[in-house]
Amino acid sequence: MYKKNLIWAAFALLTLFSAKANEQRWKIADDGSIYWTIGADIPHTDHIEMSGKSVSVVLRYGVNSQGAFTLNKSMVWPLLRTIPNNTHASLMRRFNWNPLDLITVNGRELQNEKVQKITLKGKLSVESRFDLWRDDSFTLLREYFPSTDKPFLIETYKIINTGKRALYIEIPDSKNRIYTDRVKGVDGTYRIETAIVENGAFNLNPGEELSFSAYIAAYRKDEASIDLNINQERANRDNLVTSWMNNLELETPDKIIDHMFAFSKIRACESIYQTKGGPMHGPGGESYYAAIWANDQAEYINPYFPFTGYEYGNASALNSFMHFARFMNPENKPIPSSIIAEGLDIWNGVGDRGDAAMIAYGAARYALARGSKAEALQLWPLIEWCLHYNQSKLNPQGVVMSDTDELENRFPSGDANLCTSSLYYDALLSAAYLADEIGQKGAKTYRDQAAKLRENIEKYFGATVEGFNTYAYYKGNDVLRSWICIPLTVGINERVSGTIDALFSPRLWTENGLLTQAGSETFWDRSTLYALRGVYAIGETEKATKFLHHYSATRLLGDHVPYAIEAWPEGEQRHLSAESGLYGRIITEGMFGIRPVGLKSFTLTPRLPAEWDQMALRRIHAFNTVFDIEVKRIPQNRLQVEIIQNGKTKTLTVKESETIKFTLK
């Protein structure tokens, strides 16, 4: 009876998801953007983060009940450090500054705005109509985007006269400077500038257009201001966004999943800052910049970068691992959780979170997927040290002890948690593959240790929790936790059925994905993203695809768009960057089942949903080459898999759920 009720509850949940999907605020355009056509669904507000190498901005935007556009700009300059120079010490300011407040049309300030459409694709674009008195009217097009490499938020404006008479427009010469308190800056006083770039008085005849621009920028006090070429800056941003979206391109019959995947690469790749300590990928969220973490960077996103074809992302991954390598020590002290302040300091505020397991897991997977023997040899001492550290932390029952986990005591994790031991298990296997490839000793030892650890994970964590044959997240845990999905992602399948039932039961699954702990209201997208990857990995393809579709529709086209988020209620559902990397790994490691096993080789377990006849992943940049994977359904429950590299195609025929190994040229 309990199982029957569970099935009906899951069905009801999917029905709710379907209803939500039909209420999508946003739509997908032919050019790959998403757009919201404003109707009766106002007022509405949302926020999105966008980043470049020297700046990040959170735009809090919306349409009020009168139909006018509202915007607050939360600026972050990660390279302008404040005092104390800690994790959160980027220069930050929030602005309601609006260049349009200074502009007059026919001698009057702008009024009677009706927003027609808002568009997102690496930029925030707004189309509005202004109806003046008599037959005077105009359309206003706005764009907001960060410079790719300069400390600027750039705003562009275009006025199109749609009325029957000429418009007289005045744009003032406006440039303002704010000088910050010198005692609050690591480099003393900083200078913040706001400016309208073009100015003058203009007569605009019917059908004619007038363009101008504005910016917010910040510098060290004595730095010279930069003269911008606005058209070049726009082209730079557009070209970069296009390159992210077009490399590692997903093609399936589900356009929502395809587009969510494409958008996820924007957020995953843009949040890298050119610091004194080299390129550092940062989570963002108006908090985490010019710094790296063992979970967000080493574990979540670094193993993904080689697949994206973004060389700056690969550079940031290698750089982050080499920063962590600075803290290897013969005393076997824990490695820091985070390296902050452009590499000048550390944060280790909650002790050992299982950070060495996160780093070993990420570094070994990155090295294999990157396909560079030189980089692998650079990383090998760090991987070895982290594995040795974890082995030294085994408790008498043979699982890894740590002070807490990556949720940093927000929820209990005992003195040994399921996540840390699972990551260490996968790291041992990856290290064994890598050792064989680069001529290092230890492969057999690592495989033996992994086999023993797998047994110990089952004995120590395996439990019946709330009636489900799954895992206790830590000894004594009697409430379901979202991180019971972790074993599924690393090939531990002893408790697959009960774990999946638990994950998708009403105790954990909600319209926003997994609750962190049953009975709470807190959800963190990272556990939902891990769970979806794990459910694909163990072959529950239909269930995974249904939930992936609805999750993607919610995040891409719902009320808070267009990326994966960090958490709720913490952090206003911030668009932290590494979560978008975790979304990408649902596709590469889950749906396509790519598991690196060498510098040029991988295993492949394609999971083609029953309702799809084919899927493809184009321009994969892993293993130091570029290739495509095409999967097609053929008769007798078999799949045709084609690997296309350098214009040559290798065709294989496999059974459903069959794993094959492939070595690239």
C-alpha positions, 0 to 999 in steps of 0.5 A: 500500500505504501508503494502504491501511495508513493506512485500516486504521489509521484504522479501527482507531482508530475501533474503539478510540474506539467501545470507549472510548465504550461504557465511559463512566463518566457519563451524560446526565440529562433535566435537562441534567446529567451523572451518575455512578452509583457501582458497582464502578468505584471508586476513582476521582478527578477534578477540575473548575474552577468560577469566579465574578467574585471566586473560582475553585475546583478541586475534586479529588473522588472516591470511595475504595475503601470508597465514601466521598466524598473532596474537596480544595478548591483556592481562588483569589482573583484580586483578592487579589494576592500579592507578587511581583505577577506572572502567578501572584500570586492568593491561593491555598490548598488545603483539606481542611476538611470541615464534616461532620467536626464534625457528630455523628449520635446522638453519633457522627461520620459513618461508613459512607458509600456514595456513590450518585451524583455530578452536574455542571451548573455545580455539583458535587452528591453523593448519599450513604447512611449506614447506622448501627447497627440501622435508623438510616440517612440520605441526605446531599445535598451541593452545591458551587458558587462565588458568581457575584460574591462571593469565596465557595465555597458548600457546602450540605448536606441530611440526610434521615432514611431510617431507622425512628427519630429521629436526634439531630444536632448541628451546631457553631457554627464560624467560623475565620479565617486571617490571611496574612503582610502582607509577602506581600500587595499589600494587606497581610494577607488574611483567609480565613474558613471557617464553618458557617452554621447550627448547633444540636441537632436531632431529625430524625424519619423522613422529615424533612429538615435543611438547613445550609450552609458556606463558604470566603471571603477578604477584605482584612484590614479588609473587613467579612464578607458575610452570604450569602443561600444560597438567593439565591446558589444561584439566581444560579448556577443562573440564570446556568448556565441562561442560558449553556446555553439561549442559542446552543443546538445541536439535532442528532440527536447528544445527546452533541455537543449536551450537550458544546456546552452544557457548553462554554459554562459553562466558556467564560463563567464564567472572567471576573474583575471586576478593577481593570482591568475584566472580564478573562477568564482561562484559570484552571488555578490559574495564570492569573487577572486577566490576558489573553493574545494567544492565549487571549483575543484569538485563541481566545475573544473572536471567540466571545463575540458568539454566546453572548449573554453581555454580560459576555463581550463586555465582557471581550473589548472590555476585553482589546483596549483593554488591548492597544491601550495598547501600540501604539507608533511604534517598531514594538516587539512588543505584549506576549504578556500583560497581567497583575496586573489590567492593571498589568504585562505578561509578554513572557517569550519575545519575539514569539509572533506576538501581533500576528497573534493580536490582529488576527485576533481583534479583526477577527473580534470586531468583525464578529460583534459588529455594533457600529459604535461598537466597531468604530471603537474597535478599528480603530486596534489592528487597523491597527497589528497589521496594519502590524506583521505586514507589517513582519515579512515575511521575504524569502520573504514570510511572517511572522517571530516569535521563537516561537509560542503554545507558547512554545518547548515545541516548535521553531517556527523563525523563521517558523511556519505558524500566525502567517502563517495568522492574519495572512492571515485578519486581512487578510481580516476587516480588509478586510470591516470597512474597507468597513463602517465607512468606512475606507481600505485594504480593497483593499490588505489583500485584495491583501496577503492574496492574496500572502501565501497564495501565499507560505504555499504556497511557503514552508511547502508540503512533503512531510512523512513522506510526506504532501503537507501543510505543514512547520510551519517551514522545515526541519521534517521531523516532522508537527505538529498545527498543520498544521491552521491553514490549513484554519480560514482557508480555505487549501485548497491541501493539503487531502487530504494535510493531513487524511490526516496529521492523522488518521494514527496518527502524530498522532491518538490516543484523546485527539486530536492529538499536538503532534508525531508521535512525542511523547506530548504533546497540547494540546486546542487543536490538536485543536479547531482541527483539527476546526473546519478539517476541517468548514470544508473539507467533510470532514463525515463524518470530522469528525463521527465524530471530534467525537463520540468526542472529545466522549464522552471529554471529557464522559462519560469519566474526566476530565469535563466540559470540554475540557482544556489539555494532557497531561502538562503541567498535570494536564489542567486545564480552561482556559477558552478551550479551551471557547470553541474547542470552541464555534467547531467548531459555529459556524464549522465545522459551520454554517460561519458566517463574519462578512463585515459588521456585519450579514452573514455567509456560511454553509456548513452541513455536515449529516452524512449520517446527520442529517436536520436540525440547528439553532442557536437564539438566536444573538446575533451581529451585534447581533441574535438569530436561529436557523438551521435546516438540513434535508435535502431531496431531490436532495442539497440543503439547506433553510436557514431563518434566523429573525429577529424571528418572520420566516423567510427560506428558502433552498435550497442544494446540499451544500457551497454557501456563501451570504451572508446579511444580517440585518435 
